[in-house]
Amino acid sequence: MQKTALVPYAHLPRAHHHRHVLTSTVDVFGTAHWLLADRAPRRGGDVPPFDALIASVHPGGDIELTELNAVRARWPRLDRLPDGGFVVGASRARRYEDADQVQVFDALGRETSSFSVGDAIEHLLVDDAGHIWVGHFDENPSGIRRWSRTGQLYWMSDEASIPGLFDCYALNVSGTTAWACPYTDFPLVEIRPDRIDRPVRVWANRVRGAKAVAVHGERVAFYGGYGEEADRLALGEVTETTVEPTGFGLLTLPDGSLPGRRRVVGRGSRIYVQAQPFTAWAVFDLNS
């Protein structure tokens, strides 16, 4: 099977390698961020608020550090707002209505608001207008939703007739558009909530289990799958009603090895992959 190697993208500055990586992401503008703590969270019980450091590496290589005060999420999701602030969300809510589940911080690391979006956050991605997109796992009926930074619900998938949306396996946010590939039917879904005539489009898709999706024009890439297909890279083209496969291969780390445990982020034509010990991001670009 043909192999495609990821391209090195961003590295956590070595001065911070002694810290514990709580989570990491790449934002809509291409900046990589690491949420760091002095130690790993202890098992069991509530997590007392703790201070954390975000190390950001911009596409040009510039490094920026932001200290966050009183973070409350045990297993957090992270992204940056266009004004320099950050959003930190707890992937599991202690209760379904947990007012502290998502915290919004300003550019100085001070909390400005908090709210609940519902349990089982798989994806938390901010678009370039500052909307917060949340995709849920664990067959959460919330599916996919778009929120404001103050907790106002702007859009929800349960009114969009997306077939078989029980688990948001893959979510890609670029500009103000979202692309998804949800369990159980795994269609390719384009979401443009501000478009009046056709805010949601759906294409039937035969690729099952992808954890990330990238889109460029009429071309699509799906990454991941079940079992032995965990490292699969599936390419396709969008027709009027379906995604037609054009090729299959393996996506490897830059050194040719398979990533094992990983994080993935989809942004437009790009799929970013981060393997243990989660100090480096690499990228596959459908447009390259």
C-alpha positions in Angstrom: 0.0 0.0 0.0 1.3 3.4 -0.9 2.7 5.5 2.0 2.4 9.2 2.3 4.7 10.9 4.9 3.5 13.8 7.0 5.5 17.0 6.9 7.0 18.4 10.1 5.0 21.5 11.2 5.6 22.8 14.7 7.5 21.7 17.9 6.9 22.5 21.5 9.9 24.6 22.7 12.4 22.4 24.4 12.4 24.6 27.5 8.9 23.4 28.2 9.4 19.6 27.7 9.5 19.0 31.4 5.9 20.1 31.7 2.9 17.8 31.3 1.0 18.3 28.0 -2.7 18.4 28.9 -3.8 18.9 25.3 -2.7 20.6 22.1 -4.2 21.9 18.9 -3.7 23.9 15.8 -6.0 26.9 15.4 -7.8 28.2 12.3 -4.9 30.5 11.5 -2.3 27.8 11.6 -0.7 28.5 15.1 0.0 25.4 17.2 -0.8 25.6 20.9 0.1 23.4 23.9 -1.8 23.6 27.2 0.8 22.7 29.9 0.7 21.9 33.6 3.4 21.2 36.2 2.0 17.7 36.6 -0.6 15.3 35.3 -4.0 15.5 36.9 -4.6 13.0 39.6 -7.1 10.2 39.1 -10.5 10.3 40.7 -12.4 13.1 42.3 -12.8 16.7 41.3 -9.9 18.7 40.0 -9.1 21.9 42.1 -8.5 24.9 39.9 -4.9 25.2 38.7 -2.8 27.6 36.8 -1.6 26.5 33.3 0.7 27.8 30.6 -0.1 27.9 26.9 2.9 27.7 24.6 2.0 28.9 21.1 4.2 28.5 18.0 3.2 30.7 15.1 3.6 29.6 11.5 6.7 31.8 11.2 8.3 30.2 14.2 7.6 33.0 16.8 6.9 31.7 20.3 4.2 33.2 22.6 3.4 32.3 26.2 0.1 32.8 27.9 -0.6 32.0 31.6 -4.1 30.9 32.4 -5.5 31.3 35.9 -7.8 28.8 37.6 -8.3 26.2 34.9 -10.9 23.6 36.0 -10.9 21.0 33.2 -9.4 17.6 34.0 -9.3 16.3 30.4 -9.5 19.6 28.4 -10.0 20.6 24.8 -8.3 23.9 23.7 -8.5 26.5 21.0 -7.7 30.1 20.4 -10.1 33.0 19.7 -9.3 35.5 17.0 -8.7 38.3 19.5 -5.9 36.3 21.3 -8.1 34.8 24.0 -8.5 31.0 24.6 -11.3 28.6 25.1 -10.8 25.5 27.4 -13.5 22.9 27.6 -13.8 19.8 29.8 -14.5 16.8 27.6 -16.7 15.2 30.3 -19.1 17.3 32.3 -19.6 16.3 35.9 -23.3 17.0 35.4 -25.1 17.6 32.1 -25.7 21.2 33.1 -22.2 22.2 34.4 -21.8 26.0 34.3 -18.0 25.6 34.5 -17.6 23.1 31.6 -16.3 25.6 29.1 -14.1 28.5 30.2 -13.3 31.5 28.0 -10.1 33.5 28.8 -8.9 36.9 27.4 -5.5 37.5 25.9 -4.1 38.1 29.4 -5.3 34.7 30.7 -8.2 36.0 32.8 -11.5 34.1 32.7 -14.3 36.2 31.2 -17.1 33.7 30.9 -18.1 30.1 31.5 -21.0 27.9 30.3 -22.1 24.4 29.6 -22.3 22.8 26.1 -23.2 19.2 27.2 -21.2 16.1 28.0 -18.8 14.2 25.8 -16.8 16.8 23.8 -14.8 15.2 21.0 -14.0 18.3 19.1 -13.8 22.0 20.2 -12.8 24.2 17.3 -13.0 28.0 16.9 -13.6 29.5 13.5 -12.1 32.8 12.2 -15.2 34.7 13.3 -14.8 33.5 16.9 -17.7 31.0 16.9 -17.0 27.8 19.0 -17.9 24.6 17.2 -18.4 21.5 19.4 -18.7 17.9 18.2 -19.8 15.3 20.6 -19.0 11.6 21.1 -20.6 8.8 23.1 -23.8 8.9 21.0 -24.6 12.3 22.5 -27.8 13.6 20.9 -26.3 17.1 20.8 -24.3 16.1 17.7 -22.7 19.2 16.4 -23.4 22.7 17.7 -22.0 26.2 17.2 -21.8 28.6 20.2 -20.8 32.2 20.9 -18.0 32.9 23.3 -20.6 33.8 25.9 -22.5 30.6 25.7 -25.3 31.6 23.2 -26.3 28.7 21.0 -26.3 29.8 17.4 -26.8 26.5 15.4 -27.5 22.9 16.2 -27.4 19.8 14.0 -30.6 18.2 15.4 -32.6 20.5 13.2 -30.5 19.8 10.1 -31.6 16.2 9.1 -28.1 14.8 9.0 -28.4 11.1 8.5 -27.1 8.8 11.3 -25.4 11.5 13.4 -24.8 9.7 16.7 -21.1 10.4 17.1 -19.0 13.2 15.6 -16.0 11.2 14.5 -14.4 13.9 12.3 -14.9 17.7 12.4 -13.0 20.2 10.3 -13.5 24.0 10.8 -12.0 26.5 8.4 -13.1 30.1 7.8 -16.7 30.0 9.0 -17.5 26.6 7.4 -17.5 23.2 9.1 -17.1 19.8 7.5 -18.0 16.6 9.4 -18.0 12.8 8.9 -20.3 11.4 11.7 -21.1 7.9 12.9 -23.1 5.8 12.0 -23.6 6.5 8.3 -20.3 8.5 7.8 -21.6 11.0 5.2 -19.5 14.0 4.2 -21.4 17.0 5.6 -20.8 20.6 4.8 -22.2 23.1 7.3 -22.6 26.8 6.5 -25.1 28.1 9.1 -25.1 31.7 7.7 -26.1 30.5 4.2 -29.9 31.0 3.9 -30.6 28.9 0.8 -28.7 25.7 1.7 -26.9 25.8 5.0 -26.2 22.0 5.1 -25.2 19.7 2.3 -24.7 15.9 2.6 -22.9 13.4 0.4 -23.1 9.7 0.8 -19.7 8.2 1.6 -18.3 4.6 1.7 -15.3 5.3 3.9 -16.0 4.2 7.4 -14.5 5.2 10.7 -12.4 8.3 9.7 -11.2 10.4 12.5 -10.2 13.4 10.4 -11.3 14.9 7.1 -9.8 17.5 4.8 -11.5 19.2 1.8 -10.0 21.2 -1.1 -12.4 22.1 -3.9 -13.9 18.8 -5.1 -11.2 16.7 -3.5 -11.6 15.0 -0.1 -9.2 13.1 2.2 -10.3 10.9 5.1 -7.7 9.8 7.7 -8.1 6.9 10.1 -10.5 4.0 10.5 -11.3 0.8 12.4 -8.7 -1.7 13.5 -6.0 -2.2 10.8 -7.3 0.9 9.0 -6.3 3.2 11.8 -3.5 4.8 9.6 -5.5 4.7 6.4 -5.5 7.7 4.1 -8.5 7.6 1.7 -8.8 10.1 -1.1 -12.0 10.9 -3.0 -13.8 13.3 -5.2 -17.2 14.9 -4.5 -19.9 14.4 -7.1 -23.5 15.7 -7.0 -24.6 13.2 -4.3 -21.7 11.0 -3.3 -18.0 10.9 -2.5 -16.3 8.6 -5.0 -13.0 7.0 -3.8 -9.9 7.7 -5.9 -7.2 6.0 -3.8 -6.1 4.4 -0.6 -2.8 4.4 1.3 -1.2 4.9 4.7 -0.3 8.2 6.3 2.9 8.0 8.3 5.0 10.2 10.5 7.8 12.2 8.7 10.3 9.3 9.5 8.1 6.7 7.9 6.8 5.1 11.1 3.2 4.8 12.1 2.0 7.3 14.8 0.3 4.9 17.3 -1.6 7.0 19.8 -2.3 10.4 18.3 -4.2 13.6 18.2 -5.7 14.9 14.9 -7.1 18.3 13.8 -8.7 19.1 10.5 -8.5 22.6 9.1 -9.6 23.2 5.5 -7.3 21.2 3.2 -5.0 20.2 6.1 -4.9 17.3 8.5 -2.6 17.9 11.5 -1.3 14.8 13.4 0.4 14.7 16.8 1.9 11.5 18.1 3.2 10.7 21.6 4.9 12.3 23.5 2.7 15.1 21.9 5.5 17.6 21.5 5.4 17.9 17.7 2.8 18.5 15.0 3.1 17.2 11.5 0.8 18.0 8.5 -0.8 16.5 5.4 -2.1 19.1 3.0 -4.5 18.0 0.3 -3.6 21.2 -1.6 0.2 20.5 -1.8 
